[in-house]
């Protein structure tokens, strides 16, 4: 996006840019993951961003490595960072892009999420990141979240509802 995410504010690193004529703010919280919502709320309040215009991308150990799952809204599930975001925003009504990191072997959660990506998993992660960034770009350009879900989610049952 030709946007640096290196300005410090909102307890995070952020950058501003324009995509398809829309002003966007990219935020990478620098809080502990469990407090991600604090940074997001600060930025959203400052820029007066409606909750429905926020899209959150995050890794999720509940879905397999390389999978991408896009949702229009929903609970935080088991992700503590999402719990913080839902708490701080006071809403579950915002789109999210979940990038799967669940390994295909037994693992210790803390050790696993703090470790580097294994060489044999890099390709799957890169592919998922590309799908996620395409979906976010489509959201910013005005595509409906339903159409984005239909294009990118692994399962296509959501597509049956779209005519």
N, C-alpha and C positions, 0 to 999 in steps of 0.2 A: 504493500500500500504506500510505499515511500514515506512512511511515518515512523519516526523514532518514538519509542516508549521509554523516555529517559528523564522526563521532567518529574521532580519530586513534589508531591502534594497529595492530599487526601489519604495519607498513610499508605501511599503506593507510588508506583511509577506510572506515568500516563503520557499519552501523546494525543494530538488532535490532527484530524485530517478531513479530507472531503472524498466521498465515494459517490459517484453518480449524482453529483450535485448536493449530496446530503452531508451535513457536518457530522462527524463521528468522533467519539472519544474512546480511546483504548485504555483500559486500566488493568494494571497488574498489581494487586494488593501486595504490600510488603509486611503485612501483619502475619501472625501465626495463621495457618490455614483455617483454624477454628474461628477466627475473627474476620474472615474475608468480608463479611457483610458490613463491618464498620467502615472500611475503605469505600465500598460500593455506595453505601448510603451517603457518605460525605460528598462524593463526586456527583451523584444523582441529584442531591439537594442543591448543591452549588450551581449546577447547570440546568436545574429544573427539568430533568428528564422524566417523563411519565414512565411508570413501571412497565407498561406494555412496549416501550421502545428500548428496553434493556434486554440484551441477550447475553447469557452467561455460558461460557465454555469451560469445561472442567474435566479432569480425569476421573474415571469411575471404576473402582475395583469390582463392581458387581456385574460388569459386562466384559466379554472376552477381549483380549488384546486385538487391536486393529478394528474393532467394531465401532460404529458411530450410531448414536441414538438421539434423535431430535424430538423434543416435546414442546408442546405449546404452553403447558403449565403443569403443575403437579407438586407432589410433596418433595421434601428434601431427601427422602430415602435414608440411606445409612451414611450419607456424606456430611461430615461435620461442617465443612465450609458452606455447603448449601443450606444447612440448618441455620447458620449465622446469617446468611443472605436473606432467607425467608423471614427470620426474626427481625432483622433490621429494616427490611422493606415493608414488613407487615403484610405481605402478600405472597401467594404462590403463582400469581397470574403474570408470569413473564416466561418467554421462551428460553430453552436451554439446549445446549449441545453437549452431550456426554461422550467422551472419548474413552473407549474401553482399555483398561490396563490389567485385567484379570489374567494372570498367567495360567498356563496349562499344566502346572505342577503345584505340589504343596508349597506353601509359603508362610512366612511370618509377616503380618501386615506392616508393622513398623519398619522392619528391615527392608522389606520389598519396596515400599513407597519412597524410602530415602536412598535407594540404590540407583546406580546408573542403569540405563536400558541395556539389556543384553544384546550383543551383536546380532544374534539370530532373530531378534524382535524388531530391529531398527526399521526394516522394510515395512512391516505391518504398522508401526507407529507413524512412519512418514506418510503412508497411504491414508491412514485415518485423519491425520492433521490436514492433508489436502482436501479430503471430503468435508471436514469441519469448516475449513476456511471458505470453501465454495458455498456451503450452506449459509454461513454468516454473511458473505458478500451478497447472496441472493436476497436475504432478509433485508439488508440495508437498501438494496435497490427496489424494494417494495413487493417482492413476491410474497404471497400468503404463506404462513407457516405450514398450512396444510399441504400445499404444493411442494414445499421444501421437504417436508417429512416424507411425502410420497416418492420424491426423487432419490432421497438419500438413506432412509432407514432400511435396515437389513430386511425386516419383514414389511410386507406391503399391504397389510390388512387395512391400514388407514386410507389407502387409495380407493377402497370400495365406496367410501362415503363421499368422495369427490367426483363430481360429474364433469 
